[in-house]
């Protein structure tokens, strides 16, 4: 661990010099890249310097033990600093875990009603409202890209983009099958039904991160429609893009401009292709480490929302919250914090085994 920390400190000091060099500054692309790397290393370097200072304090206090007048003070100093070391070492281990390169990205989220017919569509709407309220709590911006609404106000599917600081880092564990157990609004007999909806969280990627050959894209235009197929736009402004090599489809119909709809659909397509590749890599890593969190399996049932018991249970980490109304109103942080902690623990365990 300490070899890695020393190497990080050395690299950080090199970057500190380089980003002040006029020759580097004149090359904006190179300077921006170095500035980003320098900023990403700040936390771990600051924590390591704090650790080194504590160790130095201990050594200096040990040197004072020979002095009878200072011995008692030195012993207190040694004890206080020794107590800090285990916590600092644990924090350094966590900071050394390789950061997910997508954590700072914005996201495109897709929610689809699964098993359960109209009730599944209504549950998809409940999940969309939950994520909308969470985004509002975090002061993130949400834009709907595509929606297929049902007559009762649910969604067969809805795609939306959330932009803000660290969006992907907080929401990446939401991908998977969400299950609801409740008495449906469509059920008159009061029986509890089980329905599902699938959630996919995709990092928004730039052109340089995934290359798409324009010749591989087939574009179709159609009229935007609302619930029940009612036309809300008399012109063919809605856009459907088909990636011929994979058969992947992305469409957008929320904007009046065909150009803007195409731009959003292209962004969605690019993110889906990127996510497909990311899933392969995640699955390989999961097989190597047997990690149970963030394995990349989007067909996995990850969470149950049990209305009669007022309980939300995440099956990956066996964690339950008994405040379902508060949770569905966007108070997701406790669940997300536990998922992040579990993922971190798995990665630490994997590093120790290696």
N, C-alpha and C positions, 0 to 999 in steps of 0.2 A: 504493500500500500504506500509506504513512504517513498519508494522509488518513483511511483507515479506522481506523487505530490511534489517531489523535488523537480521532476521533469516539467510539471505544470507551472511551477514557480519560475523555472528557467525560461520557458516559452513565453510566459506573461511578461517577464522583464524585457525579453527580446522585442516583443510586440510594442511595449511601452516606448522603446527607443525608435522603432521603425515608424510608428504612426505620427511621430514628431519630425520625421525626416522629410524635408522639402521635396526630395526626389520621389518619395513614395506618395506624398500628398498630391503631386502633380498628376499621378495616375489614379484617377478617381475610383475606377473599378477595383483596383488592388487595395487602395486605402480603405474603401468601404468594407471590403471583405475582411481586412485586418481589424478594423474597428469592431466589426460584429464578433469576431473570434475573441478579441480582447474583452468585450463586454460580457460574453458568455463565461469567461474564466474568472471574472471578478469575485463572485461569491466564494468559490472554492479556494482561491488564493487568499482572500481576506480571512477565511476560517483557518487555513493552514498557518498563516502568520500569527493568528491569535493563539493557536496551539503551540507554536514555537516560542512565543512570548511566555506562556505558562511554564513550559519546560525550562526556559531561561531563568524565570523567577525562582524556580525550585533550586536550580544550581547556585544561584546567587545567595539564596537563603541558607543553603548547606554550608557555604563558605563562612557564614556568620555564626555557625554553631560553636566555634572555638572561643568566641568572645562571650564571657560569662554574662555581661550586661545585656547582650543582644540575643542570647540563646533562646529564652522563652518566646521572644518576638519572632525569631527565625523558625522555631518549631510550629508556631501558629501559621506563619506564612507558607511553610512546606505543606502542612495539612490542608489548608484552604485550596492551594493550587493543585494538589494531588486529587482532590475531590472533583475538580473540573475536568480532568483528563478523560475518564470514560465517556462522558457526554460529548466532549469535543471529538473523540475518536469515532463515536457512532455517527455524529453529524458529518464527519469527513467521509466515512464509508458511503453514506447516502449521496453525498455530493459527487462522489466518484462514479456512481452508476451512470452509464452512458445515457445522455438525454435523448428522448425521442425527437428526431429532427423535425417532426411535424407539430410538436406541442404548441408552438407560437402561431400556427396557421388558423385561419378562419375555417368554417365548416359549411358543408351542404348536408342537411339532414333530410332523409326520406322516410316517411311513415306510411305503411300500408296496412289496411285492414286484412286480417288473416282468417282463421276459422271462426265462424259465428255469424256470418251474414251481416244484417243491418247492425246488430249489436257490436260486431267487430269494427265496423265503420265508425260507430259512435265512440268506441274506445280509442280509435285512432285520433278522433277529434279531441278526446280528453287528454291524450298524450301531447298533442300539438299545443293545446292550451297550457299544459304544465311546462313545456319547454319555453313557450312564449313568456310566461310569467317569470321563469328562471332567468331568461335573457334580460328581462326588464330589471330584475333585482341586481344584475351584474352590470347594468348600463351598457349592454351590448345592443347592436342594431340587428333587427330581423327583417328579411325581405322574402315574401312568398315568390317562388319561381314557377310552380305548377301545382294545380289542385284539381281533384276530381271529387266534387262534393255530392253527397246523397241528399235525397229529399228531406230527411229528418235532421240534417245539420251535421252528419258525420262525414268522414272522408274515406273513399275507396283508396285514395292515395293523396299525399301532399308532400311537396318538396319545398324547402326553404333554406335560405342562407343566413348564417349568423356571423357577424363580424365584430371583433373586439379583441381585447388583450387575453391571450392564453385560452381561447375558446376550445380548441381541440384538446388541450391538456385536461380540461374539466369534463368534456362530454364524450371523449373517445370510448369510454367503457359502456356507453348506452346502446351500442350496436348489438342486436340480437332479437330474440322473440320475447315479447312482454305478454304476460297472461293476466287476464282479469277474471275474478269470480264475484259476481254480483247479480242482483235481480234486475234484468234488463228493463229499460223504459218501454220496450216493445212487448213485454210479457205481462199479461194480466193476472196470471195465477200465482204470482209471487215466488216462483221457483228460482233457485240460484243457478245461473248458467255460467259456463266457462267459455271465454272467447280469447282470441289472441290478435296481436298486431305486431308487425315487424318494424324495427327501427334500424336504419343504416346511417352511420355518421362518417362522412367522407371529408378528408382535408382538402381545402381549396388549393389547387396547384397552378403554377404559372406555366406559360408555354415552354420555358426552358427545361422544366422538370419532366415533362413527358411529351414526346414528339409524335404528332399525328399527321400523317400524309393527307393533304386535302383531297387527293384523288380517292381516298378510302371513305370519304364522307358522302352519304346520299341525303339530300335535304328535301323534305316535303312540307308544304304549307297548307293550313286549314283554318277554318273559322273557330275563334275562341267560343267556348260554350260554358254555360253555368249548370247548376243542379237541374236534373231532369232533361238535359240536352237543349235547354233554351239558349238560343244564340244571344250573346252579349256583345257581339262585334260583327258588323256586316261585311267587313273586309277580311281577307285571308292573312291575318297578321300572326297567327299562332305558327310555331315552327317545330317540326319533328326532325331530329338528326339521327341517321342510322350509320353506325360504324360497321361497314361491310365485313371486314375480316373477323370480327367477334360477334356480329349480330346485335351488339348493344345499342339500345335506343334511349335517346334523351329528348324531352320536349318541354317547351315553355310557351304559355299562352296568357300570362298575367299582364304583359305590357301591350299597349296599343301599337307600338312600333315593331315591325317585323325584324328590323335590324337589331333592336335591343333584345327581342325574344331569342334571336339566333345567338347573340353573344352569351346570354344566360344559359341556353341549351348547350352551347359549346363548353362553357365552364363546367356544367354538370357532367357532360360526357367525359371531359378530361379528368375530372375527379373520380369518376367511376372506373375508368381504365387504370388510373394510378392506384386506386383502392384494390382493384383486382390483383395487381402485382404485389401490393403490400400484404394482402391476405396470404399469398403464397409464401412470402418471406416470414410472416408471423407464424404460419402453420409449421414451417420448418424449424423455427426457433422454439416453438411450443413442444415439438416432438423431441428436440434436444434437451430441453430443460423441464419438460412435463409441467409447465406453468398452467395454472387453472384460471388465471386472470388475463384477459386480453389476448386469447389464443387465436383470434382471427376467424373463429367459426361463427358465421352470421346466422346459422340455422339453430344455434343453441338457445334453449329456453333459459333466459337469464334472471327473470324477475316475475314475481306474482303479486298482484294487487288484490287483496282479499277484503272486500267491502264489509261483510258481516262482522269480521273480527277487527276491522279498522287497521289491518296490518299490511305492510309492504315487506316482502322478503327477497333478498338477492341470493340466488342459489349458488353463485360462484364462491361467495365468501361466507355463506350461512348467517348473514346479518339481517335483522328485522327491525323495522321502525313501526311503532303503533300510533302514528299520527297521520292517518291517510289523507285527511282533508288538507292539513298543512302541507304535506308532501305534494299533493296534486295542485296546490296553489304556488308551486315553484320553490319550496324550501328543500332543495336537493343536496345542499352542501354536506350534511352529515353522512349521507350515503356515499357521495362522491369521494369525500375525504377517506372513508374506510376502504373504498375500492383502490384508491391511489396507494394507501398504506399497505394493502395486501399485495398489490403488484410490486411495490418496492421491496417488500419482504421476500417475495419469490425471486426477484432479481438478485438480491443480496445472497440468498441461499444458493442460487445457481452459480454466482461468482465464487463462493466459498468451496463448492463442490469441484469447480474447475481448477 
